[in-house]
């Protein structure tokens, strides 16, 4: 299974702001020379850890992500964890949108 394909499919969901490697960066699939943050693949499960956009219905986000990644998860059980919610004006959101400057206060 390709963890990059899982990442791309999850990020295609409009209510997913980004994937999350967890507070200490421990949630990832490690490949030679790099890692795919927010996606952990085991023998019987795929875990996707994400940050949802503000206002998103979280159960619907999880369902949408499961549906989006289904073609690339080889039939493995897929667990979706919402680690955080991106608030309007978050610095990461501003960078993602191409805005300059820091977060607003």
Backbone as XML, in Angstrom:
<?xml version="1.0"?>
<chain id="A" units="angstrom">
  <residue number="1" name="UNK">
    <atom name="N" x="0.838" y="-1.173" z="0.000"/>
    <atom name="CA" x="0.000" y="0.000" z="0.000"/>
    <atom name="C" x="0.887" y="1.241" z="0.000"/>
  </residue>
  <residue number="2" name="UNK">
    <atom name="N" x="0.451" y="2.251" z="-0.703"/>
    <atom name="CA" x="1.211" y="3.487" z="-0.848"/>
    <atom name="C" x="0.706" y="4.544" z="0.137"/>
  </residue>
  <residue number="3" name="UNK">
    <atom name="N" x="1.465" y="4.847" z="1.199"/>
    <atom name="CA" x="1.010" y="5.846" z="2.164"/>
    <atom name="C" x="0.857" y="7.234" z="1.552"/>
  </residue>
  <residue number="4" name="UNK">
    <atom name="N" x="1.631" y="7.531" z="0.506"/>
    <atom name="CA" x="1.465" y="8.818" z="-0.175"/>
    <atom name="C" x="0.095" y="8.909" z="-0.838"/>
  </residue>
  <residue number="5" name="UNK">
    <atom name="N" x="-0.374" y="7.804" z="-1.410"/>
    <atom name="CA" x="-1.701" y="7.792" z="-2.033"/>
    <atom name="C" x="-2.788" y="7.972" z="-0.981"/>
  </residue>
  <residue number="6" name="UNK">
    <atom name="N" x="-2.594" y="7.379" z="0.198"/>
    <atom name="CA" x="-3.550" y="7.557" z="1.294"/>
    <atom name="C" x="-3.581" y="9.027" z="1.703"/>
  </residue>
  <residue number="7" name="UNK">
    <atom name="N" x="-2.409" y="9.633" z="1.847"/>
    <atom name="CA" x="-2.311" y="11.044" z="2.214"/>
    <atom name="C" x="-3.005" y="11.930" z="1.183"/>
  </residue>
  <residue number="8" name="UNK">
    <atom name="N" x="-2.718" y="11.709" z="-0.079"/>
    <atom name="CA" x="-3.319" y="12.509" z="-1.149"/>
    <atom name="C" x="-4.834" y="12.366" z="-1.156"/>
  </residue>
  <residue number="9" name="UNK">
    <atom name="N" x="-5.321" y="11.151" z="-0.998"/>
    <atom name="CA" x="-6.770" y="10.924" z="-0.997"/>
    <atom name="C" x="-7.432" y="11.607" z="0.194"/>
  </residue>
  <residue number="10" name="UNK">
    <atom name="N" x="-6.825" y="11.512" z="1.367"/>
    <atom name="CA" x="-7.400" y="12.156" z="2.558"/>
    <atom name="C" x="-7.426" y="13.669" z="2.395"/>
  </residue>
  <residue number="11" name="UNK">
    <atom name="N" x="-6.349" y="14.223" z="1.859"/>
    <atom name="CA" x="-6.269" y="15.674" z="1.681"/>
    <atom name="C" x="-7.201" y="16.191" z="0.593"/>
  </residue>
  <residue number="12" name="UNK">
    <atom name="N" x="-7.735" y="15.299" z="-0.227"/>
    <atom name="CA" x="-8.681" y="15.729" z="-1.265"/>
    <atom name="C" x="-10.041" y="16.092" z="-0.677"/>
  </residue>
  <residue number="13" name="UNK">
    <atom name="N" x="-10.278" y="15.736" z="0.559"/>
    <atom name="CA" x="-11.547" y="16.061" z="1.218"/>
    <atom name="C" x="-11.524" y="17.532" z="1.633"/>
  </residue>
  <residue number="14" name="UNK">
    <atom name="N" x="-12.512" y="18.310" z="1.209"/>
    <atom name="CA" x="-12.488" y="19.757" z="1.453"/>
    <atom name="C" x="-12.449" y="20.163" z="2.919"/>
  </residue>
  <residue number="15" name="UNK">
    <atom name="N" x="-12.976" y="19.350" z="3.805"/>
    <atom name="CA" x="-13.004" y="19.731" z="5.217"/>
    <atom name="C" x="-11.764" y="19.282" z="5.992"/>
  </residue>
  <residue number="16" name="UNK">
    <atom name="N" x="-10.783" y="18.714" z="5.282"/>
    <atom name="CA" x="-9.511" y="18.341" z="5.901"/>
    <atom name="C" x="-8.525" y="19.475" z="5.641"/>
  </residue>
  <residue number="17" name="UNK">
    <atom name="N" x="-8.064" y="20.120" z="6.715"/>
    <atom name="CA" x="-7.105" y="21.214" z="6.575"/>
    <atom name="C" x="-5.707" y="20.680" z="6.277"/>
  </residue>
  <residue number="18" name="UNK">
    <atom name="N" x="-5.327" y="19.632" z="6.988"/>
    <atom name="CA" x="-4.016" y="19.023" z="6.805"/>
    <atom name="C" x="-3.968" y="17.730" z="7.620"/>
  </residue>
  <residue number="19" name="UNK">
    <atom name="N" x="-2.943" y="16.934" z="7.376"/>
    <atom name="CA" x="-2.729" y="15.745" z="8.185"/>
    <atom name="C" x="-1.883" y="16.129" z="9.390"/>
  </residue>
  <residue number="20" name="UNK">
    <atom name="N" x="-1.970" y="15.338" z="10.442"/>
    <atom name="CA" x="-1.277" y="15.655" z="11.687"/>
    <atom name="C" x="-0.372" y="14.510" z="12.097"/>
  </residue>
  <residue number="21" name="UNK">
    <atom name="N" x="0.869" y="14.836" z="12.350"/>
    <atom name="CA" x="1.807" y="13.843" z="12.849"/>
    <atom name="C" x="1.721" y="13.654" z="14.350"/>
  </residue>
  <residue number="22" name="UNK">
    <atom name="N" x="0.762" y="14.319" z="14.978"/>
    <atom name="CA" x="0.637" y="14.247" z="16.430"/>
    <atom name="C" x="1.507" y="15.297" z="17.089"/>
  </residue>
  <residue number="23" name="UNK">
    <atom name="N" x="1.351" y="15.451" z="18.376"/>
    <atom name="CA" x="2.072" y="16.496" z="19.094"/>
    <atom name="C" x="3.580" y="16.301" z="19.057"/>
  </residue>
  <residue number="24" name="UNK">
    <atom name="N" x="4.028" y="15.070" z="19.061"/>
    <atom name="CA" x="5.471" y="14.803" z="19.040"/>
    <atom name="C" x="5.932" y="14.256" z="17.693"/>
  </residue>
  <residue number="25" name="UNK">
    <atom name="N" x="5.069" y="14.292" z="16.694"/>
    <atom name="CA" x="5.427" y="13.805" z="15.372"/>
    <atom name="C" x="5.535" y="12.297" z="15.271"/>
  </residue>
  <residue number="26" name="UNK">
    <atom name="N" x="4.879" y="11.603" z="16.201"/>
    <atom name="CA" x="5.018" y="10.148" z="16.251"/>
    <atom name="C" x="4.086" y="9.395" z="15.306"/>
  </residue>
  <residue number="27" name="UNK">
    <atom name="N" x="3.109" y="10.076" z="14.717"/>
    <atom name="CA" x="2.171" y="9.404" z="13.822"/>
    <atom name="C" x="2.661" y="9.593" z="12.393"/>
  </residue>
  <residue number="28" name="UNK">
    <atom name="N" x="3.243" y="8.538" z="11.844"/>
    <atom name="CA" x="3.782" y="8.626" z="10.489"/>
    <atom name="C" x="4.079" y="7.227" z="9.973"/>
  </residue>
  <residue number="29" name="UNK">
    <atom name="N" x="4.219" y="7.144" z="8.666"/>
    <atom name="CA" x="4.758" y="5.951" z="8.032"/>
    <atom name="C" x="6.168" y="6.317" z="7.615"/>
  </residue>
  <residue number="30" name="UNK">
    <atom name="N" x="7.129" y="5.532" z="8.059"/>
    <atom name="CA" x="8.527" y="5.838" z="7.791"/>
    <atom name="C" x="8.996" y="5.062" z="6.569"/>
  </residue>
  <residue number="31" name="UNK">
    <atom name="N" x="9.517" y="5.813" z="5.613"/>
    <atom name="CA" x="10.044" y="5.256" z="4.376"/>
    <atom name="C" x="11.527" y="5.607" z="4.310"/>
  </residue>
  <residue number="32" name="UNK">
    <atom name="N" x="12.277" y="4.977" z="3.436"/>
    <atom name="CA" x="13.702" y="5.311" z="3.344"/>
    <atom name="C" x="13.907" y="6.809" z="3.066"/>
  </residue>
  <residue number="33" name="UNK">
    <atom name="N" x="14.525" y="7.489" z="4.015"/>
    <atom name="CA" x="14.866" y="8.893" z="3.835"/>
    <atom name="C" x="13.759" y="9.894" z="4.074"/>
  </residue>
  <residue number="34" name="UNK">
    <atom name="N" x="12.563" y="9.448" z="4.429"/>
    <atom name="CA" x="11.460" y="10.389" z="4.647"/>
    <atom name="C" x="10.326" y="9.701" z="5.388"/>
  </residue>
  <residue number="35" name="UNK">
    <atom name="N" x="9.324" y="10.485" z="5.723"/>
    <atom name="CA" x="8.140" y="9.921" z="6.372"/>
    <atom name="C" x="6.892" y="10.592" z="5.810"/>
  </residue>
  <residue number="36" name="UNK">
    <atom name="N" x="5.765" y="9.926" z="5.972"/>
    <atom name="CA" x="4.467" y="10.470" z="5.573"/>
    <atom name="C" x="3.711" y="10.738" z="6.865"/>
  </residue>
  <residue number="37" name="UNK">
    <atom name="N" x="3.711" y="11.998" z="7.282"/>
    <atom name="CA" x="3.087" y="12.385" z="8.547"/>
    <atom name="C" x="1.576" y="12.222" z="8.480"/>
  </residue>
  <residue number="38" name="UNK">
    <atom name="N" x="1.009" y="11.744" z="9.584"/>
    <atom name="CA" x="-0.436" y="11.626" z="9.692"/>
    <atom name="C" x="-1.021" y="10.335" z="9.163"/>
  </residue>
  <residue number="39" name="UNK">
    <atom name="N" x="-0.189" y="9.482" z="8.589"/>
    <atom name="CA" x="-0.653" y="8.190" z="8.067"/>
    <atom name="C" x="0.199" y="7.102" z="8.702"/>
  </residue>
  <residue number="40" name="UNK">
    <atom name="N" x="-0.458" y="6.181" z="9.390"/>
    <atom name="CA" x="0.247" y="5.038" z="9.979"/>
    <atom name="C" x="-0.384" y="3.772" z="9.415"/>
  </residue>
  <residue number="41" name="UNK">
    <atom name="N" x="0.452" y="2.925" z="8.831"/>
    <atom name="CA" x="-0.019" y="1.672" z="8.242"/>
    <atom name="C" x="0.546" y="0.518" z="9.058"/>
  </residue>
  <residue number="42" name="UNK">
    <atom name="N" x="-0.348" y="-0.372" z="9.508"/>
    <atom name="CA" x="0.080" y="-1.591" z="10.189"/>
    <atom name="C" x="-0.366" y="-2.773" z="9.334"/>
  </residue>
  <residue number="43" name="UNK">
    <atom name="N" x="-0.173" y="-3.981" z="9.843"/>
    <atom name="CA" x="-0.553" y="-5.166" z="9.076"/>
    <atom name="C" x="-2.046" y="-5.252" z="8.812"/>
  </residue>
  <residue number="44" name="UNK">
    <atom name="N" x="-2.853" y="-4.701" z="9.724"/>
    <atom name="CA" x="-4.302" y="-4.867" z="9.576"/>
    <atom name="C" x="-5.100" y="-3.570" z="9.647"/>
  </residue>
  <residue number="45" name="UNK">
    <atom name="N" x="-4.410" y="-2.425" z="9.641"/>
    <atom name="CA" x="-5.146" y="-1.169" z="9.794"/>
    <atom name="C" x="-4.375" y="0.002" z="9.190"/>
  </residue>
  <residue number="46" name="UNK">
    <atom name="N" x="-5.141" y="0.980" z="8.730"/>
    <atom name="CA" x="-4.589" y="2.267" z="8.314"/>
    <atom name="C" x="-5.155" y="3.311" z="9.265"/>
  </residue>
  <residue number="47" name="UNK">
    <atom name="N" x="-4.272" y="4.101" z="9.878"/>
    <atom name="CA" x="-4.701" y="5.208" z="10.733"/>
    <atom name="C" x="-4.426" y="6.509" z="9.998"/>
  </residue>
  <residue number="48" name="UNK">
    <atom name="N" x="-5.409" y="7.393" z="10.023"/>
    <atom name="CA" x="-5.245" y="8.717" z="9.433"/>
    <atom name="C" x="-5.537" y="9.731" z="10.524"/>
  </residue>
  <residue number="49" name="UNK">
    <atom name="N" x="-4.551" y="10.570" z="10.818"/>
    <atom name="CA" x="-4.678" y="11.600" z="11.843"/>
    <atom name="C" x="-4.704" y="12.942" z="11.123"/>
  </residue>
  <residue number="50" name="UNK">
    <atom name="N" x="-5.727" y="13.748" z="11.411"/>
    <atom name="CA" x="-5.909" y="14.967" z="10.636"/>
    <atom name="C" x="-6.347" y="16.147" z="11.482"/>
  </residue>
  <residue number="51" name="UNK">
    <atom name="N" x="-6.278" y="17.311" z="10.855"/>
    <atom name="CA" x="-6.812" y="18.551" z="11.403"/>
    <atom name="C" x="-7.974" y="18.934" z="10.497"/>
  </residue>
  <residue number="52" name="UNK">
    <atom name="N" x="-9.144" y="19.097" z="11.103"/>
    <atom name="CA" x="-10.344" y="19.454" z="10.338"/>
    <atom name="C" x="-10.494" y="20.968" z="10.278"/>
  </residue>
  <residue number="53" name="UNK">
    <atom name="N" x="-11.210" y="21.428" z="9.281"/>
    <atom name="CA" x="-11.494" y="22.864" z="9.163"/>
    <atom name="C" x="-12.597" y="23.259" z="10.142"/>
  </residue>
  <residue number="54" name="UNK">
    <atom name="N" x="-12.550" y="24.492" z="10.587"/>
    <atom name="CA" x="-13.553" y="25.057" z="11.491"/>
    <atom name="C" x="-14.944" y="24.897" z="10.879"/>
  </residue>
  <residue number="55" name="UNK">
    <atom name="N" x="-15.898" y="24.484" z="11.670"/>
    <atom name="CA" x="-17.281" y="24.360" z="11.226"/>
    <atom name="C" x="-17.628" y="23.019" z="10.610"/>
  </residue>
  <residue number="56" name="UNK">
    <atom name="N" x="-16.636" y="22.172" z="10.425"/>
    <atom name="CA" x="-16.891" y="20.871" z="9.808"/>
    <atom name="C" x="-17.641" y="19.966" z="10.777"/>
  </residue>
  <residue number="57" name="UNK">
    <atom name="N" x="-18.520" y="19.145" z="10.222"/>
    <atom name="CA" x="-19.201" y="18.111" z="10.996"/>
    <atom name="C" x="-18.220" y="16.939" z="11.086"/>
  </residue>
  <residue number="58" name="UNK">
    <atom name="N" x="-17.692" y="16.688" z="12.264"/>
    <atom name="CA" x="-16.585" y="15.739" z="12.398"/>
    <atom name="C" x="-16.926" y="14.311" z="11.990"/>
  </residue>
  <residue number="59" name="UNK">
    <atom name="N" x="-18.095" y="13.764" z="12.354"/>
    <atom name="CA" x="-18.414" y="12.424" z="11.848"/>
    <atom name="C" x="-18.489" y="12.380" z="10.315"/>
  </residue>
  <residue number="60" name="UNK">
    <atom name="N" x="-18.981" y="13.460" z="9.708"/>
    <atom name="CA" x="-19.035" y="13.510" z="8.245"/>
    <atom name="C" x="-17.636" y="13.590" z="7.643"/>
  </residue>
  <residue number="61" name="UNK">
    <atom name="N" x="-16.731" y="14.314" z="8.300"/>
    <atom name="CA" x="-15.346" y="14.380" z="7.829"/>
    <atom name="C" x="-14.732" y="12.985" z="7.854"/>
  </residue>
  <residue number="62" name="UNK">
    <atom name="N" x="-14.900" y="12.277" z="8.955"/>
    <atom name="CA" x="-14.346" y="10.926" z="9.071"/>
    <atom name="C" x="-14.919" y="10.002" z="7.998"/>
  </residue>
  <residue number="63" name="UNK">
    <atom name="N" x="-16.222" y="10.082" z="7.776"/>
    <atom name="CA" x="-16.848" y="9.250" z="6.740"/>
    <atom name="C" x="-16.314" y="9.599" z="5.354"/>
  </residue>
  <residue number="64" name="UNK">
    <atom name="N" x="-16.166" y="10.897" z="5.073"/>
    <atom name="CA" x="-15.667" y="11.332" z="3.764"/>
    <atom name="C" x="-14.234" y="10.860" z="3.544"/>
  </residue>
  <residue number="65" name="UNK">
    <atom name="N" x="-13.416" y="10.924" z="4.581"/>
    <atom name="CA" x="-12.027" y="10.476" z="4.460"/>
    <atom name="C" x="-11.982" y="8.968" z="4.231"/>
  </residue>
  <residue number="66" name="UNK">
    <atom name="N" x="-12.761" y="8.211" z="4.988"/>
    <atom name="CA" x="-12.793" y="6.750" z="4.782"/>
    <atom name="C" x="-13.194" y="6.409" z="3.348"/>
  </residue>
  <residue number="67" name="UNK">
    <atom name="N" x="-14.189" y="7.109" z="2.826"/>
    <atom name="CA" x="-14.642" y="6.869" z="1.457"/>
    <atom name="C" x="-13.556" y="7.251" z="0.449"/>
  </residue>
  <residue number="68" name="UNK">
    <atom name="N" x="-12.891" y="8.370" z="0.681"/>
    <atom name="CA" x="-11.861" y="8.841" z="-0.253"/>
    <atom name="C" x="-10.655" y="7.910" z="-0.313"/>
  </residue>
  <residue number="69" name="UNK">
    <atom name="N" x="-10.280" y="7.334" z="0.820"/>
    <atom name="CA" x="-9.080" y="6.486" z="0.843"/>
    <atom name="C" x="-9.376" y="5.019" z="0.540"/>
  </residue>
  <residue number="70" name="UNK">
    <atom name="N" x="-10.634" y="4.655" z="0.516"/>
    <atom name="CA" x="-11.008" y="3.246" z="0.317"/>
    <atom name="C" x="-10.339" y="2.608" z="-0.905"/>
  </residue>
  <residue number="71" name="UNK">
    <atom name="N" x="-10.278" y="3.296" z="-2.057"/>
    <atom name="CA" x="-9.649" y="2.658" z="-3.220"/>
    <atom name="C" x="-8.152" y="2.371" z="-3.063"/>
  </residue>
  <residue number="72" name="UNK">
    <atom name="N" x="-7.492" y="3.012" z="-2.100"/>
    <atom name="CA" x="-6.043" y="2.831" z="-1.972"/>
    <atom name="C" x="-5.624" y="2.131" z="-0.680"/>
  </residue>
  <residue number="73" name="UNK">
    <atom name="N" x="-6.577" y="1.661" z="0.110"/>
    <atom name="CA" x="-6.227" y="1.032" z="1.390"/>
    <atom name="C" x="-6.259" y="-0.493" z="1.358"/>
  </residue>
  <residue number="74" name="UNK">
    <atom name="N" x="-6.425" y="-1.070" z="0.220"/>
    <atom name="CA" x="-6.335" y="-2.526" z="0.053"/>
    <atom name="C" x="-7.247" y="-3.298" z="1.003"/>
  </residue>
  <residue number="75" name="UNK">
    <atom name="N" x="-8.410" y="-2.742" z="1.303"/>
    <atom name="CA" x="-9.380" y="-3.430" z="2.142"/>
    <atom name="C" x="-9.077" y="-3.433" z="3.628"/>
  </residue>
  <residue number="76" name="UNK">
    <atom name="N" x="-8.037" y="-2.744" z="4.043"/>
    <atom name="CA" x="-7.706" y="-2.691" z="5.469"/>
    <atom name="C" x="-8.692" y="-1.807" z="6.222"/>
  </residue>
  <residue number="77" name="UNK">
    <atom name="N" x="-8.900" y="-2.126" z="7.491"/>
    <atom name="CA" x="-9.719" y="-1.271" z="8.353"/>
    <atom name="C" x="-9.067" y="0.110" z="8.385"/>
  </residue>
  <residue number="78" name="UNK">
    <atom name="N" x="-9.880" y="1.154" z="8.292"/>
    <atom name="CA" x="-9.371" y="2.523" z="8.293"/>
    <atom name="C" x="-9.951" y="3.274" z="9.478"/>
  </residue>
  <residue number="79" name="UNK">
    <atom name="N" x="-9.065" y="3.783" z="10.324"/>
    <atom name="CA" x="-9.473" y="4.584" z="11.477"/>
    <atom name="C" x="-9.058" y="6.024" z="11.230"/>
  </residue>
  <residue number="80" name="UNK">
    <atom name="N" x="-9.992" y="6.944" z="11.473"/>
    <atom name="CA" x="-9.735" y="8.367" z="11.266"/>
    <atom name="C" x="-9.785" y="9.056" z="12.621"/>
  </residue>
  <residue number="81" name="UNK">
    <atom name="N" x="-8.738" y="9.815" z="12.921"/>
    <atom name="CA" x="-8.638" y="10.543" z="14.184"/>
    <atom name="C" x="-8.546" y="12.037" z="13.886"/>
  </residue>
  <residue number="82" name="UNK">
    <atom name="N" x="-9.483" y="12.805" z="14.421"/>
    <atom name="CA" x="-9.416" y="14.258" z="14.286"/>
    <atom name="C" x="-8.607" y="14.767" z="15.475"/>
  </residue>
  <residue number="83" name="UNK">
    <atom name="N" x="-7.386" y="15.197" z="15.210"/>
    <atom name="CA" x="-6.460" y="15.628" z="16.260"/>
    <atom name="C" x="-6.701" y="17.069" z="16.695"/>
  </residue>
  <residue number="84" name="UNK">
    <atom name="N" x="-7.221" y="17.885" z="15.783"/>
    <atom name="CA" x="-7.395" y="19.304" z="16.086"/>
    <atom name="C" x="-8.369" y="19.895" z="15.076"/>
  </residue>
  <residue number="85" name="UNK">
    <atom name="N" x="-8.766" y="21.120" z="15.360"/>
    <atom name="CA" x="-9.625" y="21.875" z="14.448"/>
    <atom name="C" x="-8.908" y="23.170" z="14.121"/>
  </residue>
  <residue number="86" name="UNK">
    <atom name="N" x="-8.794" y="23.459" z="12.840"/>
    <atom name="CA" x="-8.153" y="24.690" z="12.400"/>
    <atom name="C" x="-9.128" y="25.847" z="12.565"/>
  </residue>
  <residue number="87" name="UNK">
    <atom name="N" x="-8.762" y="26.776" z="13.408"/>
    <atom name="CA" x="-9.604" y="27.939" z="13.658"/>
    <atom name="C" x="-9.388" y="28.974" z="12.560"/>
  </residue>
  <residue number="88" name="UNK">
    <atom name="N" x="-10.405" y="29.766" z="12.242"/>
    <atom name="CA" x="-10.202" y="30.836" z="11.256"/>
    <atom name="C" x="-9.077" y="31.758" z="11.729"/>
  </residue>
  <residue number="89" name="UNK">
    <atom name="N" x="-8.156" y="32.071" z="10.838"/>
    <atom name="CA" x="-7.052" y="32.951" z="11.188"/>
    <atom name="C" x="-5.839" y="32.252" z="11.759"/>
  </residue>
  <residue number="90" name="UNK">
    <atom name="N" x="-5.866" y="30.905" z="11.877"/>
    <atom name="CA" x="-4.682" y="30.181" z="12.338"/>
    <atom name="C" x="-3.514" y="30.491" z="11.408"/>
  </residue>
  <residue number="91" name="UNK">
    <atom name="N" x="-2.329" y="30.572" z="11.950"/>
    <atom name="CA" x="-1.144" y="30.860" z="11.145"/>
    <atom name="C" x="-0.980" y="29.837" z="10.028"/>
  </residue>
  <residue number="92" name="UNK">
    <atom name="N" x="-1.214" y="28.567" z="10.319"/>
    <atom name="CA" x="-1.082" y="27.524" z="9.293"/>
    <atom name="C" x="-2.086" y="27.738" z="8.176"/>
  </residue>
  <residue number="93" name="UNK">
    <atom name="N" x="-3.290" y="28.187" z="8.524"/>
    <atom name="CA" x="-4.315" y="28.437" z="7.508"/>
    <atom name="C" x="-3.908" y="29.604" z="6.625"/>
  </residue>
  <residue number="94" name="UNK">
    <atom name="N" x="-3.323" y="30.641" z="7.214"/>
    <atom name="CA" x="-2.892" y="31.792" z="6.433"/>
    <atom name="C" x="-1.784" y="31.420" z="5.462"/>
  </residue>
  <residue number="95" name="UNK">
    <atom name="N" x="-0.833" y="30.611" z="5.916"/>
    <atom name="CA" x="0.244" y="30.168" z="5.043"/>
    <atom name="C" x="-0.323" y="29.325" z="3.913"/>
  </residue>
  <residue number="96" name="UNK">
    <atom name="N" x="-1.244" y="28.422" z="4.256"/>
    <atom name="CA" x="-1.857" y="27.543" z="3.264"/>
    <atom name="C" x="-2.576" y="28.342" z="2.183"/>
  </residue>
  <residue number="97" name="UNK">
    <atom name="N" x="-3.181" y="29.471" z="2.563"/>
    <atom name="CA" x="-3.924" y="30.304" z="1.622"/>
    <atom name="C" x="-3.024" y="31.289" z="0.892"/>
  </residue>
  <residue number="98" name="UNK">
    <atom name="N" x="-1.728" y="31.287" z="1.214"/>
    <atom name="CA" x="-0.798" y="32.165" z="0.527"/>
    <atom name="C" x="-0.745" y="33.568" z="1.105"/>
  </residue>
  <residue number="99" name="UNK">
    <atom name="N" x="-1.313" y="33.791" z="2.282"/>
    <atom name="CA" x="-1.270" y="35.117" z="2.901"/>
    <atom name="C" x="0.107" y="35.346" z="3.500"/>
  </residue>
  <residue number="100" name="UNK">
    <atom name="N" x="0.519" y="36.596" z="3.578"/>
    <atom name="CA" x="1.807" y="36.904" z="4.192"/>
    <atom name="C" x="1.593" y="37.449" z="5.589"/>
  </residue>
  <residue number="101" name="UNK">
    <atom name="N" x="2.652" y="37.419" z="6.374"/>
    <atom name="CA" x="2.565" y="37.945" z="7.732"/>
    <atom name="C" x="2.211" y="36.856" z="8.713"/>
  </residue>
  <residue number="102" name="UNK">
    <atom name="N" x="2.129" y="37.232" z="9.985"/>
    <atom name="CA" x="1.844" y="36.274" z="11.044"/>
    <atom name="C" x="0.371" y="36.169" z="11.323"/>
  </residue>
  <residue number="103" name="UNK">
    <atom name="N" x="0.068" y="35.434" z="12.350"/>
    <atom name="CA" x="-1.324" y="35.255" z="12.764"/>
    <atom name="C" x="-1.857" y="36.560" z="13.331"/>
  </residue>
  <residue number="104" name="UNK">
    <atom name="N" x="-3.117" y="36.786" z="13.142"/>
    <atom name="CA" x="-3.749" y="38.001" z="13.652"/>
    <atom name="C" x="-4.093" y="37.835" z="15.116"/>
  </residue>
  <residue number="105" name="UNK">
    <atom name="N" x="-4.074" y="38.948" z="15.841"/>
    <atom name="CA" x="-4.456" y="38.881" z="17.250"/>
    <atom name="C" x="-5.768" y="39.582" z="17.480"/>
  </residue>
</chain>
